[in-house]
Amino acid sequence: MQISEQNYFSPSASHQFMSASQLKSFLDCPARTLAELRGEYQRESTTALLVGSYVDSHFSGTFPQFRATHSEIYTNKGTLRAEYQQAEEIIRYIEADKLLMAMSHGKLQEIVTGEIAGVQFKGKLDVLLDEAQCQKIAEEFPEMAKYLLMAPGAIVDWKIMRDMEPVYVPGAGRLSFVEAWKYDLSMAVYQRLIKAMTGNNLPCFLLVATKEKQPDKALIHLPQYMLDIALAAVEGLIPQFQALKQGQGEVSRCNKCDYCRQTKVVTGAVDADELEGAGL
């Protein structure tokens, strides 16, 4: 199957190809992921997610399509709702930053495909910079030279966050938001796919803005060791997840997500001293 803009999000593409977001979803809850692939369950589209998509669509040049499919961003009078007025403020805040704008001016929404652990993957890159663009940025912004001066290109991913504070993850403690939301894994997948296509290992960056009353912004470089560790930790699971899509293997449940609660069946009692946190 040839992946294109027209079929990228189609059910057939999602069944044949793994993606970074699908891989992360399997890691969170295989049962919910399979239910989504089968069309049996759909996660709610929240205002917080739409605000992020609003900003993404502006910089990716897809705002007309976003506006056409999300009439809920407007009031009955045709004016932007308050949340999306804030998104406009975030856009202006980013556009006032020369480095962030320079890092945004590459190929947009570039589709890449390749194989990881014997499984076909697809990806859509927010921004793909070429060698000439990297050199120009390195010359104009000396602090970027160590990342871009000799780079044959770079991968940039947009992230519109609530904030950039550490996140508590059960069993792991307080992690940076990059690790907590597995953004290092997403970028590792994108990097591997580009390398399969071009032979080049490109540096990876997150371009981050926050939805705080006074937004914050940052350009975050992901060191190569973080990318390598993130992908190595889950690479052995990828064939297993692909097998689940083909109806092979036992499907586990996280028993914590909305889907698991929605489909939960109580078959017995649980001792209170077995609950998480008991006896602390």
C-alpha positions in Angstrom: 0.0 0.0 0.0 1.3 3.4 -1.0 0.8 6.0 1.8 -0.4 9.4 0.6 -2.1 12.5 2.1 -5.5 11.1 1.0 -5.2 7.7 2.7 -2.8 8.4 5.6 -5.4 8.2 8.3 -7.6 5.6 6.6 -8.4 2.3 8.5 -6.6 0.2 6.0 -3.4 2.3 6.4 -3.7 2.0 10.2 -4.1 -1.7 10.0 -1.2 -2.3 7.6 1.2 0.3 9.1 2.3 1.0 12.7 2.9 4.7 13.6 4.6 6.4 16.5 1.2 7.4 18.0 -0.2 3.9 17.5 2.9 2.4 19.1 2.5 4.6 22.1 -1.2 3.8 22.3 -0.4 0.0 22.4 2.1 0.6 25.2 -0.7 2.4 27.2 -3.5 -0.1 26.5 -3.6 -2.8 23.8 -7.3 -3.5 24.2 -8.3 0.2 23.7 -6.0 0.5 20.7 -7.5 -2.5 18.9 -11.0 -1.3 19.7 -10.1 2.0 18.0 -8.6 0.3 15.0 -11.8 -1.8 14.7 -14.0 1.3 14.9 -15.6 0.1 18.2 -14.3 3.0 20.3 -13.3 6.6 19.7 -11.5 8.8 22.2 -13.2 12.1 23.0 -11.8 15.2 21.2 -11.2 17.7 24.0 -10.9 21.4 23.8 -7.3 21.2 25.1 -6.4 18.9 22.1 -8.2 21.2 19.6 -6.3 24.3 20.9 -3.0 22.4 20.1 -4.4 21.3 16.7 -5.4 24.9 16.0 -1.8 26.1 16.4 -0.4 23.2 14.5 -2.7 23.8 11.6 -1.7 27.4 11.4 2.0 26.6 11.0 1.5 23.6 8.8 -0.7 25.5 6.3 -3.7 23.3 6.9 -5.9 25.9 8.9 -8.6 26.1 6.2 -9.2 22.4 6.5 -9.1 22.5 10.3 -11.6 25.4 10.3 -13.9 23.6 7.9 -14.1 20.5 10.1 -14.3 22.1 13.5 -17.1 24.6 13.6 -17.1 24.3 17.4 -14.2 26.8 17.6 -16.7 29.6 16.8 -19.5 31.0 18.9 -23.0 31.4 17.5 -22.1 35.0 16.5 -19.2 33.7 14.4 -16.4 34.9 16.7 -13.6 32.7 18.0 -14.3 31.1 21.4 -12.0 32.3 24.2 -9.8 29.2 24.1 -9.0 29.7 20.4 -8.3 33.4 21.0 -5.6 32.2 23.3 -4.4 30.0 20.5 -4.0 33.1 18.4 -2.0 34.7 21.1 0.3 31.6 21.2 0.7 31.9 17.4 1.7 35.6 17.7 4.1 34.8 20.6 5.9 32.1 18.5 6.0 34.3 15.4 7.8 37.0 17.3 10.7 34.6 17.9 13.2 34.5 15.0 14.8 31.2 15.9 11.5 29.3 16.3 10.3 30.7 13.0 13.5 29.6 11.3 13.1 26.1 12.6 9.5 26.1 11.3 10.4 26.9 7.6 11.1 23.4 6.2 9.0 20.8 4.4 5.7 20.6 6.2 3.7 17.5 7.0 6.3 15.3 5.2 5.1 11.7 4.9 7.7 9.0 5.6 7.6 5.2 5.6 9.9 2.4 6.5 10.5 -0.7 8.5 11.3 -1.0 12.2 11.7 -4.4 13.9 10.3 -6.1 10.7 7.1 -4.0 10.9 6.0 -1.4 8.3 5.7 2.2 9.8 4.3 5.4 8.6 5.0 8.9 9.9 4.1 12.5 9.2 6.7 15.0 10.2 5.6 18.5 11.2 8.8 20.1 9.8 11.7 18.6 7.9 14.7 20.9 7.4 17.2 20.4 4.7 21.0 20.8 4.9 21.0 24.3 3.5 18.4 25.5 6.0 20.4 23.9 8.9 23.6 25.7 7.8 21.8 29.0 7.5 20.3 28.6 11.0 23.7 27.6 12.4 25.3 30.7 10.9 22.6 33.1 12.1 22.2 31.6 15.6 25.7 30.5 16.9 24.3 28.5 19.8 22.7 26.2 17.2 25.9 25.4 15.5 26.7 22.4 17.7 23.5 20.8 16.6 23.1 22.0 13.0 26.4 23.1 11.5 27.3 19.8 9.8 23.8 18.3 9.9 22.3 17.0 6.6 18.9 18.0 7.9 16.8 18.1 11.0 13.4 16.9 12.3 11.2 19.4 14.2 7.9 18.4 16.0 5.4 20.9 17.3 4.1 20.5 20.9 1.5 22.8 22.4 1.5 21.9 26.1 -0.4 22.9 29.2 3.0 23.7 30.7 6.5 22.2 30.7 6.5 21.1 34.3 7.6 17.5 35.3 4.9 14.9 35.2 4.3 12.2 37.8 4.0 8.7 36.2 3.0 5.8 38.5 5.8 3.4 38.9 8.4 5.8 37.4 8.0 8.9 39.6 8.5 12.5 38.3 9.7 12.6 34.7 10.3 15.4 32.3 7.3 16.0 30.0 9.3 14.7 27.1 9.7 11.3 28.7 6.3 11.2 30.4 4.5 11.7 27.1 7.0 9.5 25.2 7.9 12.3 22.8 11.4 10.8 22.8 10.0 7.6 21.4 8.0 9.5 18.7 11.1 11.3 17.5 13.2 8.1 17.6 10.6 6.5 15.2 10.7 9.5 12.9 14.5 9.6 12.9 14.7 5.8 12.1 12.3 6.2 9.2 14.2 9.1 7.7 17.5 7.2 8.1 15.9 4.2 6.3 15.0 6.5 3.4 18.1 8.7 3.2 20.8 7.0 5.2 21.1 10.1 7.4 20.7 10.2 11.2 19.1 13.7 11.6 19.0 15.7 14.9 15.6 16.0 16.5 13.9 19.0 18.1 10.7 19.8 19.9 9.3 23.2 19.3 7.2 23.8 22.4 4.7 26.5 23.4 2.5 26.4 26.5 -1.2 27.4 27.1 -0.5 29.2 30.3 -1.9 32.6 31.0 1.5 34.0 29.9 2.6 31.3 27.4 6.1 29.9 27.6 8.2 28.6 24.6 11.3 26.6 24.1 13.3 24.7 21.4 14.3 21.4 22.9 17.0 19.2 21.4 16.7 15.4 22.1 20.2 13.9 22.6 20.9 10.8 20.5 21.3 8.6 23.6 17.7 9.4 24.7 16.3 8.5 21.3 18.3 5.3 21.2 17.2 4.2 24.7 13.5 5.1 24.0 13.3 3.0 20.9 15.5 0.1 22.2 13.2 -0.3 25.2 10.2 -1.1 23.1 11.6 -2.4 19.8 11.0 -6.0 20.9 7.3 -5.3 21.5 6.6 -3.9 18.1 6.2 -7.4 16.3 3.9 -8.5 19.2 1.7 -5.4 18.7 1.5 -6.0 15.0 0.5 -9.6 15.6 -2.3 -8.4 17.8 -3.6 -6.3 14.9 -3.7 -9.5 12.8 -5.7 -11.4 15.5 -2.8 -13.3 17.0 -1.9 -13.4 20.7 -3.7 -12.4 24.0 -4.9 -8.8 24.3 -4.1 -7.2 27.6 -6.1 -4.4 29.3 -4.6 -1.5 31.3 -7.8 -1.4 33.4 -7.3 2.4 33.9 -8.4 4.1 30.7 -11.9 5.2 29.7 -12.3 2.2 27.4 -11.4 -0.3 30.1 -13.8 1.3 32.5 -16.5 1.4 29.9 -16.2 -2.3 29.1 -15.3 -3.5 32.6 -17.1 -6.6 34.0 -16.9 -7.2 37.7 -16.5 -10.9 38.4 -15.5 -10.9 42.0 -14.3 -8.9 45.0 -10.9 -7.3 45.6 -9.2 -7.2 49.0 -8.7 -3.7 50.3 -5.1 -4.4 51.2 -4.3 -5.3 47.6 -5.3 -1.8 46.3 -2.5 0.5 45.1 -1.2 2.6 47.9 -2.5 0.3 50.7 -0.4 0.1 53.8 1.7 3.2 52.9 
